[in-house]
Amino acid sequence: MATIRIPTPLRPYAGGNAEVPVSGNTVGAALNDLTARHPDLRKHLYTDSGELRAFVNVFLGQEDVRHMQGENTALKENDQLRIVPSVAGGAMG
């Protein structure tokens, strides 16, 4: 079973879990399983039209899945996904 690492700011929406085991043979299926188990996460990961939010990055190993096959990227049994929200900052002045 693959796992998804949850970043600290999103853990309250995932039952406080740092890591969640998920089923699915693609990244999209794994994310759907995650949000089915933890519905409050969905609004933080997806737009109202069902697209992965632009500031939410999903990594398989060291590779951003957007540079692979996106949500169609295949998963193996022991793969680990990481959700990494983009961080933006302002100018210091």
N, C-alpha and C positions, 0 to 999 in steps of 0.2 A: 504494500500500500504506500503510495506517495504521501509526502507531508508538505504542508505549507507553513512557513515561518511567518508569524504575524508581528508587525512592528509595534513597539510599545504604545504609540498613540491610538492604535486600533484594537488593542487587546480588550478594553472594556466591552467592545461590541462582539467579541469572540469568547465570551465567558471567562475572560482573564487569561486565556491560553496563549502561550508564546509559540506553540506549534500545534497544528491540528492535522491528524491523519485524514486523508481524503481518498475517495475512489474516483476512478475515471482514467481513461487512456489518453486523454489530451488535456492540455492546460485549461481549455474552456470547460471541459467536463469536471475537472478538479475544482475550478473556481465555482461552478454551479453547485457542486456538492457542498463546498464550504459555505456558500451563502444560503443554501437550503437548511443547513444545520444552525447557522447563525444569521438569520434574516436581517438583523440590524446592520450588518456589514455591507449589505448590497448597496445602499445609498452612498456609502463612502468609496466604493470601488467602481460603480457603474453610473452612467448618466441615465436620465429618464427614458432615453431611447434604447437603452441596453448596451451601449458602447462602454468599453473600459475607459475610465477617465484618463485624460491626457497626462495628468500628474501622477498617476499610479503606474509604477514600473513593476513588472513581474520578471524575476530572474530564475532561470534554470541553470544551476551551477553558477558560472560567472557571466553567462550570456543573457542579455535582455531578450525575452521571447519575441519582442517586436522585430528584432533582427533575425529571427528564425522564421517560424511559420505562424506567429501570433498565437491566438487561442487554439489554432489547429495543431500546434506543436505536440508531437507524441511524447507520452510519458512512459517510463518503465517503472517496474514494481517499487524500487527503493529511491526513486528520484526525490529531490527536495526542491521545492519552489520557495522563493522569498518574495514577499511583497515589500517594495521599497518606494514610499511616497517621495516625490520630489520636494526639495526644500528650497525655498526662494528667500532671498534677503533683500533688504533695502540698502541704500547708500549710507555710510557712516558720515556724520558731518558734524 
